[in-house]
Amino acid sequence: MTDLVQMLVGPTVLPDRVRKAMDKPAIPHRTDEYRRLQHSVLDGIKKLFKTENEVLMLTASGTGALEAVVQNLFEPGDKIVIPITGNFGELLYNVAAPYGLDIKRVDFPMGSVADLDQTLDAIDEDTKALFMVHNESSTGALNDIQAFGEALKDRDILFIVDAVSSAGGVDIHMDDWNIDVLLTASQKALSAPPGLSFVALNDKAWGVVEEVDNQRFYFNFNRDREHLKDDITVHTPATHTMYAVQEALKLIEEEGYDQVLNRHKQNALTLRQGIQDMGIELLVKDHADSSPTVTGVMVPGQSIYFQEELLKRNIQVSWGLGPIADDSFRIGTMGAVSPEDVDSCLKAMQDILEQ
Ligand SMILES: *Cc1c(COP(=O)(O)O)cnc(C)c1O
């Protein structure tokens, strides 16, 4: 039997080396061995974020990191703007809403990116933050974070970016692009298991954290930062996911970061082209807006059928989300996905159509 080809949008395929890296005894989290592990993991994420800022590690999925950001940077009544391009923009809204913030949402149709001018129009002098997703994982639309960062450069506003489904597969420059808070999680483009998320804050954001008067215990950035000095976390971290992330980062370094980015880009492009050539519609129409990590495919009323037929041919893809759940599915070229995997997927799609 041929091996299962996993083209998922998170949790993503786990390379053998990443799996084996977890085959270790328990590691007490106050030992020197642990400290070296934490240091190495956070150093790797720092490089991935292209930042000089410290990186905090949270034992939580990406949503936990989003909630931690809300708890540590905002107080009830704070005004924030959230552009919404699909389910993950919506997730940002849903995470922030219970905290009594004054949220202005800027809605865009599914499949499109956030328009810069329309988003800027929603910002006024009282707006404390622009909170947005880099890669909209429900559709495969990639927001132009560099352009947003440039536009916000000299404004007194926090720019907070969710790079959960991009960091590691799409280039992101925290410092050069004026991002004040950047976060990601372990189980997406890094190709490591779930359990950890990472948040970096610059000095401007730390200034806000210090002023904010909000209730928080587990997700307390000030306490996290104190412990960071000693290369430890406050509470028990997901140690074996850390081993996996360490190995995943090593794999990226060995392949070469630029090569990793090119592979993601090329895989997604080949996939898009191949699917279009079959006469099937893509969720993101414009190549220029499309994501290197997620491709949304429109198959009206046939989402389940395609997922099942692909699985019979050893290709596992991810379900559709939101109002188009029955009409679409998503293919991940996220993490350790090879050009051969993309070819297998296209062949299987062709085979299904010929049936
Ligand atoms: C997956 C994802 C999240 C949520 O992360 P979890 O780890 O599933 O909690 C948030 N934002 C984006 C863009 C995502 O792709």
PDBQT file of the ligand as one rigid body, heavy atoms in Angstrom, charges set to zero:
ROOT
HETATM    1  C1  LIG A 401      -5.177  27.497  12.728  1.00  0.00    +0.000 C 
HETATM    2  C2  LIG A 401      -5.265  28.964  12.843  1.00  0.00    +0.000 A 
HETATM    3  C3  LIG A 401      -5.592  29.586  14.072  1.00  0.00    +0.000 A 
HETATM    4  C4  LIG A 401      -6.013  28.817  15.272  1.00  0.00    +0.000 C 
HETATM    5  O1  LIG A 401      -5.001  28.055  15.742  1.00  0.00    +0.000 OA
HETATM    6  P1  LIG A 401      -5.291  26.770  16.668  1.00  0.00    +0.000 P 
HETATM    7  O2  LIG A 401      -3.900  26.306  16.882  1.00  0.00    +0.000 OA
HETATM    8  O3  LIG A 401      -6.131  25.839  15.859  1.00  0.00    +0.000 OA
HETATM    9  O4  LIG A 401      -5.962  27.237  17.884  1.00  0.00    +0.000 OA
HETATM   10  C5  LIG A 401      -5.574  30.964  14.124  1.00  0.00    +0.000 A 
HETATM   11  N1  LIG A 401      -5.280  31.688  13.046  1.00  0.00    +0.000 NA
HETATM   12  C6  LIG A 401      -4.982  31.139  11.860  1.00  0.00    +0.000 A 
HETATM   13  C7  LIG A 401      -4.641  32.024  10.716  1.00  0.00    +0.000 C 
HETATM   14  C8  LIG A 401      -4.972  29.751  11.718  1.00  0.00    +0.000 A 
HETATM   15  O5  LIG A 401      -4.677  29.201  10.536  1.00  0.00    +0.000 OA
ENDROOT
TORSDOF 0
